[in-house]
């Protein structure tokens, strides 16, 4: 699985993938403590699940990105109007597409109802690498409650103040409950999933704060609110299950567990998979993690035979080949995936990575630039792009994208060092030169605070 680029920021969620997962998750990248799991297949599945909810909420599915965070605790939250963060622990705990869509609907309600917009008054925009790094650092500090976490230090903010920024009042929670049920009904989704999700957290209000799941810290739950939610849903349960939504939920959860659980666990339970292609995909991931290339390829080829037009299964095969040092074959397979999904930045990033490994530096540079233009927030694409620019003797651009990668990780001092170097090498007034200047401005602003 290409649970690649992972952005880390302090303690927001227990992070750190075990060393055995480093290959599968394609070398996690850190940014202040919060670990973001980036995988083309999983993100596509989450978009499929989120799209009807976001549309029902009056939000654009193309403008709100679903972000998966590597943390075993149960939580989901919004930090701005363009990202919904979901902990991997919560996703693995849920049992149905409707439950996950209920979580998405609740977070979408916080965006649509203006709960976040009102708090973002003077917050930094996340439209640049530096801005997103600061935003994610703020999320880390707020949810962890650690004043030393990421943004909390850079901005000189009290952890209690940061927590207040991200915590929702009970009035906001009730408002989001009402709106989320309305969105689910509008999208034709059984709202019973919303009650089932809240059942996971019942009784936690009686626990000490240190023992509560992070969700309780940002989403206060009360008996009155729980009863009100039950009342909202009563009479509206349809029992309807959308086969397409359930398929993508099973696939997303299946791939995530295949890389998060021990390979032996996956192989023992693969027969429980909802469909044969999901079963074979999970087995391919498990065999790959056990360095059994022959069995991994047999499994993923079986899955591809069942879904011949699926670029994401080919992307997994490309990853297996690349990480097994079959560079030429990896380029061919990634290339086929990219032709099927020409606008998927993570697939393009995998193709560029394979080309670099295969010595195709000029072609890699072109592909990685296409990937970066579609998703600037992937640190691994930026890392590979810097290598490609260095190989092409374009040192100013290599320094620029390195600066952007550090900014994205919240390491603004390192970002400023490389941005200064880039500014001196790039044509003054050019677009790349301005990007370097933006990073320097962000770094200076953070230092003053």
Protein Blocks (a to p, Z undefined) as FASTA:
>chain_A
ZZbcddddfklpachidfklmmmnopaadehhiacdddfklmmmmmmmmmmmmmmnopaf
klpccdddddfbdcdddfbfkbccddfklmmmpmbfklmmmmmmmmmmmmmnommmmmmm
maccfkbfklmmmmmmmmmmmmnopakgojlmmnopafklmmmmmpccfklmmmmmmmmm
mmmmmnopafklmmmmmmmmgoklmpcfklpcfklmmmccdfklmmmmmmmmgopagoia
cfklmmmmmmmmmmmmmmmmcfklmmmmmmmpmbfklmmmmmmmmmmmnopaklmmmmmm
mmmmmmmmlmklmmmmmmmmmmnopaklmmmmmmmmmmmmmmbmklmmmmmmmmmmnopa
mlmmmmmmmmmmmomklmklmmmmmmmmmmnopaklmmmmmmmmmmmnopamlmmmmmmm
mmmmpcghiaklmmmmmmmmmmmmmmmZZ
